[in-house]
Amino acid sequence: AGRVLDVGCLDGTIGELFLKQGNEVYGIDASEPAIAKALDRGIKATLGNVEERFPFDDDFFDAVFAGEIIEHIFDIDKMLSEMHRVLKPDGFAIVTTPNLAALGRRLMLMLNRNPHIEISFKGDAAGHIRYFVKSELFRIMRVHGFHIELFCSDVVNFNSSGSLRSAALARLFPTLGKSLIVKA
């Protein structure tokens, strides 16, 4: 239990899980409608740009969570440096992002199919502007003063829909998993 910041908190769905664990939860997001929903969930949410200085004091948070946001950000250096700045020296950060080298993506490439890499922002695009593999995510986090403590993944998908998958395989071979999950 402690003070947690949810970077790119959206409607507060994840923040609400942190609240249920006894934490004091703050959020920052660029969407006014999303902030309103997060506030309704009890998150101390603030409208803001995660590519600018966060509106929080240095060493303010026990934990900072950036779930599925780094791949949407142009200035990840600013975001990571701000995450580090607002984090207490003994605190930790959790960063999650889709894995470019996931087994499912590799299989799609072998079949000459687009491995869910967005070419355009039209249609059902999620707005990903960059992609990560384990080594590059570790490298950029270390550049900003983070020390990697734990690395894992959620699930290894065997098809594009995710209906054929294995969580056990993701535990054994996290670099093949759908998501990169880092605690630093």
C-alpha positions in Angstrom: 0.0 0.0 0.0 1.2 3.4 -0.9 0.9 6.3 -3.3 0.6 5.1 -6.9 0.6 7.0 -10.2 -1.1 5.5 -13.2 0.5 7.2 -16.3 -2.0 7.3 -19.1 -4.8 6.3 -16.7 -7.6 6.6 -19.2 -10.9 5.9 -17.4 -9.3 4.5 -14.2 -10.0 0.9 -14.8 -6.5 -0.2 -13.7 -6.3 2.5 -11.1 -9.4 1.1 -9.5 -7.6 -2.2 -9.0 -4.8 -0.4 -7.2 -7.4 1.4 -5.0 -8.8 -2.0 -4.0 -5.4 -3.0 -2.8 -5.4 -0.1 -0.3 -3.4 2.4 -2.3 -3.9 6.1 -2.8 -4.1 6.4 -6.6 -3.3 9.3 -8.8 -3.7 9.4 -12.6 -2.6 11.5 -15.5 -4.2 11.4 -19.0 -4.7 13.7 -22.0 -8.4 12.8 -22.4 -11.0 15.0 -20.5 -13.8 12.4 -20.9 -11.5 9.7 -19.6 -10.4 11.8 -16.6 -14.0 12.4 -15.7 -14.6 8.6 -15.6 -11.4 8.1 -13.6 -12.5 10.7 -11.0 -15.8 8.9 -10.7 -13.9 5.7 -9.8 -12.1 7.5 -7.0 -8.8 8.1 -8.8 -7.1 11.5 -8.2 -6.9 12.0 -11.9 -5.3 15.0 -13.6 -5.6 16.2 -17.1 -2.1 16.4 -18.6 0.4 15.5 -21.3 2.7 12.7 -20.3 5.3 14.1 -22.6 5.7 17.2 -20.4 6.6 17.8 -16.8 4.2 15.8 -14.5 2.2 18.0 -12.1 3.7 16.2 -9.0 6.5 16.8 -6.6 9.8 14.9 -6.8 9.9 11.6 -4.9 6.1 11.7 -4.4 5.1 8.1 -5.4 5.8 4.7 -4.1 5.0 3.2 -7.5 4.4 4.4 -11.0 2.5 2.3 -13.5 2.7 2.9 -17.3 0.6 0.2 -18.8 0.4 0.0 -22.6 1.2 3.7 -23.0 4.9 3.9 -24.0 4.2 2.7 -27.5 1.8 5.7 -28.1 4.3 8.4 -27.0 6.6 10.4 -29.2 8.9 11.7 -26.4 9.4 8.6 -24.3 12.6 10.2 -22.9 10.6 12.9 -21.2 7.9 10.5 -20.0 10.5 8.1 -18.5 12.5 10.9 -16.9 9.4 12.3 -15.3 8.4 8.8 -14.0 11.8 8.5 -12.4 11.7 12.1 -11.0 8.3 11.6 -9.2 9.2 8.1 -7.9 10.6 7.7 -4.4 14.2 6.3 -4.3 13.0 3.0 -2.9 9.9 3.0 -5.2 9.3 0.9 -8.3 8.0 1.4 -11.8 6.0 -1.1 -13.9 6.0 -0.6 -17.6 4.1 -2.8 -20.0 4.0 -2.7 -23.8 3.3 -5.0 -26.7 6.2 -7.2 -27.7 7.3 -6.8 -31.3 9.1 -10.2 -31.1 6.2 -12.1 -29.7 5.8 -15.6 -31.1 2.5 -14.8 -32.7 4.0 -11.8 -34.6 6.9 -14.0 -35.7 4.6 -16.6 -37.1 2.6 -13.9 -38.9 5.8 -12.6 -40.5 6.7 -16.1 -41.7 3.3 -16.2 -43.4 3.9 -12.8 -45.0 1.2 -11.2 -43.0 1.3 -7.9 -41.1 2.1 -8.8 -37.5 -0.2 -6.1 -36.1 2.1 -3.2 -37.0 0.1 -0.1 -37.8 0.8 1.5 -41.1 -2.1 4.1 -40.9 -4.2 5.6 -38.1 -7.4 4.7 -40.0 -9.8 1.9 -39.2 -9.2 0.1 -35.9 -5.7 1.3 -35.4 -4.7 1.7 -31.7 -2.3 4.5 -32.4 1.0 2.7 -31.8 3.9 4.8 -33.1 6.8 2.7 -31.9 7.5 -1.0 -31.0 9.7 -2.6 -28.5 11.7 -5.8 -27.9 13.1 -6.7 -24.5 16.6 -5.4 -25.1 15.5 -1.9 -26.3 12.9 -1.5 -23.5 15.6 -2.4 -20.9 18.1 0.0 -22.6 15.8 3.0 -22.6 14.7 2.4 -19.0 18.3 2.1 -17.9 19.2 5.4 -19.7 16.7 7.1 -17.4 18.1 5.7 -14.2 15.9 2.6 -13.8 17.4 -0.7 -12.6 15.5 -3.7 -14.0 14.3 -5.9 -11.1 11.9 -8.3 -12.9 10.9 -9.2 -16.4 8.0 -11.3 -17.4 5.2 -11.7 -20.0 1.5 -12.5 -19.9 0.7 -15.1 -22.6 2.2 -16.6 -25.7 -0.3 -16.5 -28.6 -0.3 -19.1 -31.4 -2.8 -17.3 -33.6 -3.7 -13.7 -34.3 -7.0 -13.8 -32.4 -5.3 -15.1 -29.2 -7.7 -18.0 -28.9 -4.8 -20.4 -28.9 -2.4 -19.4 -26.2 -0.3 -20.5 -23.3 0.5 -18.6 -20.0 2.9 -21.3 -18.9 5.0 -20.8 -22.0 5.1 -17.1 -21.3 6.5 -17.8 -17.9 9.2 -20.1 -19.3 10.0 -17.9 -22.4 8.9 -14.3 -21.7 10.6 -12.9 -24.8 8.0 -14.8 -26.8 5.1 -13.4 -24.9 2.5 -11.0 -26.2 3.5 -8.2 -23.8 6.7 -7.1 -22.2 6.2 -6.4 -18.5 9.1 -4.8 -16.5 9.4 -3.9 -12.9 12.2 -1.5 -12.3 
